[in-house]
C-alpha cells in the first residue's frame, strides 16, 4: 500500500529491499515445492498403474526418473523466472502475475510433451492434462495467497520501499492518489520534489512534505540506497536527467514513470524501438463488431437466466414494499442512456412516496445543489425495507428487464438523470458513448464511497478500454462486493 506517514513507520531502504528479496525467495521456494509434488505424484501414479514408458535402454529407469523430475523442475522454474513473476514490476500485480504463471506452466507441459515424445518418454495424456490443471490451480492459489500477504506486509510498512515523487504540485498530489490504488507496488511516499514555485516542508494540499525543487533530487538519490523515484507529469526533467537518475538509483532502486497515459489500458499501448528511438504507440479504441455481439448475447442470456433463478425474490420483495406504506412496488425514472437518449429505468422502490419532491430541499440543506451527483448523505427518505434492499443491491434487480430490452447492459457506466448529465463537461460526456449498466467499474472500486471525480475517471477508463475480459472481471468483483455488502451502487 502507498503510505505517507512518518519516516519511522517504515524500514530503511536497504532493509526493505532485503525483506522483499526474502519474500521473493519464499515465493520461489513455494513454487518449487508445488512443482516437485506435482511431478513426483504424476510419475509415481504412472509407475504404480503400469502406464509409464520412460525407456530402459542405455540409462537405467531409476536414473531416468530422477533426471526427468530434475529436468522438469529446473525448466519450470526457469520459465517462471523468465516470465518475471518474481520481479517487482510483476510481483503482486494480480492478473498480470497470474497470466504469466499460467503461460509458463502451459509452455512447460507443452515442451515436456514434445521433448518426451522425441526421447521416448511417454506418459498418458489424461495424466498430463490432469497434472496441468492441478498445477495451474495450485500455483495460482499460492501466488494469490502470497499477493495478499505482500499487500498486508506493505500496508504495515514492513516491505514498503521509501519513495519520492517529482512533478508539479498538482501532478504530485494526483500521482500519490493514483499510486494509493496500487498496493502491490509496495511504496511508502517519503516526500516530494516539485517543479513549480512553492514553500518547502509541510503543505495542506499535499499528504507528504516537499523536500526541495527538481534540481535537488539528484543529490538525494546519490546519497540514498534502494529508494524509488516516481516521475509525475510536469516534472521538468530532461531525458539526460532521467538517464542519470536511472543510473544513480542502482540495482536496488526503482524509477517509475507516470506519463499522461494513466487512463489507457496496457493492452492498447505498444512499445516501438528502432535505431535508438523508443516510442509508445497508442492503439485507438475500436467498437469490434464481434465483441459487441458477444456482449449483447451475454446480456440476453444472463439476464434471462437471472430473472428465472431469482423468482423467489420477485415473490417475496413486492409484498414487503407494499406493506410498509401501501405504495407502489416499483420506482420508474427517466435516465439518459447510450448517445444521450432517454429511457425508463426500473427499480424496487426503496424510498417513501413522493421522495423526488423532497430532493431539492435536502440538497440545499447539505449545500450540494451544484454537485454533478445529486445524492443525499444519510438520506432520510429511505425506508427500513428500502435500506435493506439498497444494502444488498436487491433494489437494482428490476433493471434486468432493462438489460433484456436493450436499453441497458449488465456492465457499463451507471445511467444518470438529465439534471446530472446537464452538468457534464466535454470529458464527462464521453460516458454516454457506452450503453449504461447495472454495475460498472466504479461500483466495484469503492462504490458509493468514491467521489464524483473518481467515479467519472473509472467510467471513462471503461469506455475507452472495454473488452469482454474486463466485463467478466467486473461481474466477478460485483458478486464479491454484493456479498460483502460493500456500499450501495
N, C-alpha and C positions, 0 to 999 in steps of 0.2 A: 504494500500500500504506500502511496505517496504521503509522506508526513512532512510537517513543517514546524515541529515542536522544538524544544530547546536542544542545544548541542549535546548535552549529556544523555539525551534519550536514545542515542544510537552508538554503536561501537565505532572505533576508528576505521578509516578506510581499509587499512591492511587487514584488520581483524574481520571486517565484513567480507572481504574477498576470501579470506581463509575459510570462513564459515560457509560461504556459498560453494567453494571448492569441495569442502567436506560433504555438503548436501548433494552436489552432483555425483560425487563418488558413491554415496549411498544409493542414489537412484540407479547408477550404472550397475552396482552390485545386485540390487533387486532385480534388474532386468536379466542379469546373468543367471541368477537362481531360477527365475521363471523359465528361461531358455533351456537350461540344463534339465529341469524337471520334465519339460515337455519332450525333449529329445530322448531322454533316458526312458521315459514311460512308453513312448511310441516304439522304441527299439525293443524293449522288454516284452511289450504286448505282441509285437510281430514274432519275436522269438518263441514265446510261450504258445502261440496259436499255430506255429509252424508255417507262417506266411512270410518268413524272412528269407531273402535271397541276396546275400552280400558278397557272394563269391568266395570260395575257399581254395583257390588255386595256389599261387605263389605265397600270398600273405595269409597267415592263419586267421581264422574267423574272429577270435578274441581280439587280436591286434587290429583287425579291420573295424570291429565295432568301436574300439577306443578311438581310432583315427577318425571314424565317422562322426562320433559325438563331439570330439575336439574341433574338427573342421567346421561343423555346423555352428557350434557355439562361438568360435572365433569370427567366422564370416558374418554371422548375425550381428554380433557386437560391433563389427566394423561398419556394417551397413547403418546401424543406428547412429554410430558416431558420425559417419559421412552425412547422414540426414540432419546433423546439427541439433539433435534433440537434447543434447547436454549443454548447449551453449546458451548464454543469457538472452540472445535475440530470439530464441525459440522456447527455451525452458519456461514453463509457467504461462504460456500464451494460448492455452486452451486448444481450440480447433486446429491451429497451425501445428502444434506439437502432436496432437492425436493423429492428424493426417500423415505426418511423417513417420510416426511409429507404424501405422498400418502399411504404408508403402514399403518401408524397409522389410517388414515381415513378409509381405506378399512377394517381394523380389527374392528374399531368401528361399522361400519354398519353391518358387519357380526355378531359380538357379539350381537348387538341390535336385529337383526332379529331372532337369535336363542333364546335369552332370552325372547324376546317379545312373541314368539310362546309358550314358556313354561308357561308364566304367563297370557296368554290370551290377550296380547296387539297385535292387528293385524292392520297393515296399508297396503294399496295397494302396491304391488310390483313395479308397474310402478312409483309410487311416490317416493319410496325409491331409485330406480335406478336413477331417475332424480335428487334427492337430493344428491346422492353420486357424480354424475358428476359435479353438480354445486358446491358442497363443495370442490372438488379437484381443479377445475379451480380457484375458489375464493381464496383458501388458497395458491395455487401456485403463483397466481398473487400478493398476499400480500407479500409472502416471497421473490418473485423476486424483488419487489419494495423496500422491506426492505434491501435486499442484496445490491442493487445499492446504497441505502442511506448509508449503512455501509461502502462500498468501498469509497464513496466520503468523508465521515467524517474521515475515516482512512487516506486518501490521504492528507486531510487538517491538519492532526495531532491531531484532536480533540478526537479521540478514540484510537490513537496509544499507544501501550504499550511499554515502554522502554525495550530494549533487548540487550544482549551481545552475541557475537559469540565466541566460543572457538574451537581451532584446529590449524593445521599448517597454515602458511601464505597463501599458495596456496589453501588449503581447505576452509579457511575463505573467500577468495575472491570468490571462486566458490559458496559457500553457500549463500553469500549475493546476488549474481546474481540470484541464483535459487529461493531464497525467494522473490525476487522482482517480480516474476511471480505469486505469491500467495497473492494478495491483501486482500483476506478475512482473513488472519492471523492477520492483524492489528498491525504489529510490526514496531517499529522505532529503527533501529540499532544504539546504542549509542557508541559502541566501541567493541574492540576485545581483547581476551586473547590468545596469541599464544604459541604453544608448542615447536617451534624451536627458534633458536637464532636470534636476530634482535633488532634494536633500538626501543625504545618506542616513543609514540607520533604520529604525522602525518607521513604517508608513501605514496609515489607516487603510489605504487602498491595496495593500499587499499583505499576504499572510507570513511573509518572511522578510528579514532585514535586507536593505540594499547595502552591499559590501563596497561597491565602487562603480566607476564607469567601465566601459568596454576595454579601455586601454590598460586597466589594471588586472584584467582577467588572466593574461598570460603569466604574470608573476605569481598569482595564486596557484595556477596549475603546476608551474615548475617547482613550487615549494610544497606540494602535496602529492601523496601517493594514493593510487587506487580510487580516485574520485570520478564522478561523471559530470559532464558538461552538456546541458540541454540548450541548443541554439533555437530560439524562437524567431518570429518574424521581426523585421526592422532591427536586426541586431547590429548592423553596421560593420559586420565582419567581412573582410575581403577573402577571396579564395586563398590567398597566401597566408592570411592569419588563421584560417581554418585548417590548412595543411600543417602549420606549425603547432596548433593546438593538438591535433591528432597525434603528431609525433611526440609531443611533450607528455601526453597522458599515459603513454606506455601500455604494456600488456594488461595491467590490472585496471586501467581506466576505460571509460566509455565516452564516446562523442555521439550524441543523439541529436539529429536534425529534425526540426518540426517545421517543414515548409508549409505554405498555404494549400496543402492537399489533404487536410485532416478529414474532410467530408467526402473523400473519394476512396472507394474500396480498393484494396491492394490488387484485386483481380483485374482492375481497369488500368493499372499502372504497369508500364513495360520499360525496363531498363535497356537503353541503347548505348553501345560503346563502339567507337571507331576512330582509330588513329589518335588516341589520347583524348578524345572528346566523349564525355559521359553525359547522357541526356535521359530524361524521363518523358516517355510518350504516354499521353492520357487517351485511352480508348473512349470514344463517345458512347454514352448510354443509348442503347437501341431497344425498341419495343419488339423483341423477337416474336414472330407470329406463333411459332411452336410453343414457346414458353407461355404466351398469353392463353393459348388453347388449353395447355396443361393447368394453368391457374384457374380458368373458368370451369373446366371439368372437375377439378378438385373441389371447387366451391359447391358445385351442384351435388356431387356425390356425398361430400362430408356433411353439408347442411341437411340433406335429406336423411342421412343416417342418424344424425344427432336429433332431428325432430322426432323421429320414431323412437329412438332409445330414451329420450327424455320425456316420454309420455307420462310417467308419474309426476313430473314437475308440472306439466300442463294441467293435471288434475288436482294437485294439492295447492299450488300457489294462488290461483284465482280466488277460491273461497276465502283464503286468509286476507287477501287485499280487500275484498268486498266487505267482510265482516267488521273491519276496523272503522269504516266510516260510511259504508253503503255507497261508495263512489265507484267510478269507472275502474275496470281491471287494467286496461292498457292506457299508456300515455303515447300520444301521437304528436309529432312535431316536425315542422319543415326544416330540413337541413340542406346544406349545399354540398353537392357531390362532384363527380368527375366533370371536368371542364366548366365548373361553376353552375351546373344545372341543379335546380332544387328537386328534392324528393321527400317523401314522408317516411320518417323513421319511427319504429315501434319499440316500446319498452314496457315492461311491467311497471305500473305506477308505483313510485316509491315516496312521493310527496303528498301532502294534503291537497284537497281540492282547491283549484284556483291559485296554485302556487306561483304561476307565472306573473300574476298581478302583484305579488309581493316582492319580486326580484329587484326592481328598480330601487325601492326603499331600502332594502338590505344592502345593496351595493353602495348607496350613498352613506349609510351608517359606517361602512368599512372603508370608505374613501377608495373604492375600486371601480368607479364609473369609467375611468379612462383605460382600464386594463383590457387587453385583447381577449382575455379569458374570463367570461362572466361566470365566475364560480365563487360561491359564498363559503367562507370558513365557518365550520360548526353550524351548518345550515339548520335553522330551527324548523324549516318546512318539512324535513324528512320524518316520516312516521316510524313507529317502532318496527313494524314489519318491513318497511322500506329500508331501514338501516341494515337489517339482516340481508335483504336482497342485494343491496349495494356491496356490503362487505364480502359476500360470496359471489358477486357478479351475476347472480341469477336474473337480475333486472334486465340484463342485456340479451337474454336468450331469444326473445321475440324477433330480434334482428336476424336470426337465422332465416326467417321468411323474406327479409330484405335481400339477403345473400342469394336465396333461391330465385328471387325475382330479377336479380341482376343489378339492382341499384347499389349494392354494397358487395364487398368481398370479405372473406374470413380475416384477411390480413391487409392492412393499409392504414393511412392516416385517419384519425378519428374525424368524422364529419362534424362541422360546426354550424351554428345558426348564422343567418345573414348578417346580423349586427356584428358578430365577431369577425366574419370574413371581410366586412367593410373596413375594418381596421388593419387589414393586411398591408404590408409594404410589398414591393415587387418580388422580393426574395421569398417571403412567406407565401405569396400567392402561388408559388410552384407546387404547393401541397395539392392543389386542385388538378394536377396533371396525372394523379393516380386515383383509382377508384377507392373510396373510403372503406375502412374495415372495422370489424367488431373489435379486433385487437391490433396492436401495432408495436413498432419498435420502442416508442417511449413508454408504453404501458408496461413492458417487461423490463424497463431500465429504471424503475423508480415509481412508475405510475403517477398518482396524484401528488406525490411529494416533489416532483420536478417543477421548476419554474417554467413560465411560458416560453422563454428563450431557449431553454434546454429541450423542451418538447418539440419546438419548431426545428431545431437543429437535427434532432433524431429523425423526425418525419421527412425532412429534406434529404437526409442521408439515404433513407429508404427509397424515396422517389428516384434518386439518381443511381442507386446501386442495386435495384431489386433483382433477385434471382429466385427460382423455386427453392433453392437450398436455404436462402435467407428466410423465406416464408416458413419452411419446416422448422428452422431454429426458433423463430418467434412463436410458433404454435406450441412447441415443446416448453419454451420458457413461460408461456401463458398458463399452461397447465400447472406448472410449478408455482407461479405467482398466485393463482387462484387457490390452490391447495394450502398455501402458506398465508392466505388472506393478506397479501402484501399490498394494501391500499386499494382504492377504488378507481377503476377506469372511468 
